[in-house]
Amino acid sequence: MAVPQRTLTLRLALEYMREGARLIHMHRKASELCWFVTPGGAVTDKTAEEIKRRPDVVGQKDGLFPGHDQTWRVLAFVARAA
């Protein structure tokens, strides 16, 4: 029996991201897209969209094709890491 994965709330996902975690767009199976805050856990599509709309979250321009994002980080953390 598979153990269900924990789905993070928006508040908890943002707490992880303020500590340096990233929002990542991934494939769980060949045809199933999903979102994770790593480290942390899975988030829903709705939560991922809410995170991406925040002015303090930026895409990392690291997708397979130019101009596309696969990961997002909190801007304040990116500034500290630079």
N, C-alpha and C positions, 0 to 999 in steps of 0.2 A: 504494500500500500504506500503510495507516494505521500510525502509530507507536504502540505500546502505551504507555499511561500508567503511570507509576511508582506503585506502591501503597506507602504508608508503613507502616513497622512502628509498633507502639504507642509504643515508646521514642522514635523519631524524631518522630512526631506530637506527643508531649508536649514534646519539646525545642522544636519550633516554637511551640507554644502558650505555653510559658514565656517566649518572646520577644515575645509579643503576637499571634500568629496566632489565628484563630478556627476552630472546628469548624462547618461549614455543611452543612445538609441541603438538597440541590438536586435538580432534575430534569435528567437528561442528555437524555432524550427524553420525550415526553408521558407515557409509561407506565413510565418507569424512574427510580426514586429512587436517589440516590447521596449519598455523603458526601465532603467535601473539608476538608482543613485548608489554609487560605489565609492567607498564602502557604505553599506546601509541596507538596501533592499529594493524591491520592485516598487514602481509607482504606476498609477493608472495613466491612460492617455490624457485624461482631463487634468490631472495633477501636473504632468509633464508640460502641457500647454500653458498652464498657469505659471509655472516656474520660468519657462522661456519668455513669457511676456513681461517679466519683471525688468525694470531698467537697470538693476544691479547684477543681472545675469547676462553673460556674453557667450556667443558661440565661438568655438576654437578653430573654425575653418579647416577641419581635419577630416572631412568626408572623402569618399573615394573620388568624387568629381570636384573640380575647382568651384569655389564659392559655396560649398555645402558643408554643413556642420554635422558632426556625429556626437560631439561632446560639448557640454556647456558648463561654465564655472561662474562662481560669484566674482564679480569684478574686483571687489576689495581684496580677495585672496590672490587674484592674478597680479594685482599691483604689488602686493607684498612679496610675491615669488619672483618678480622681475629684478 
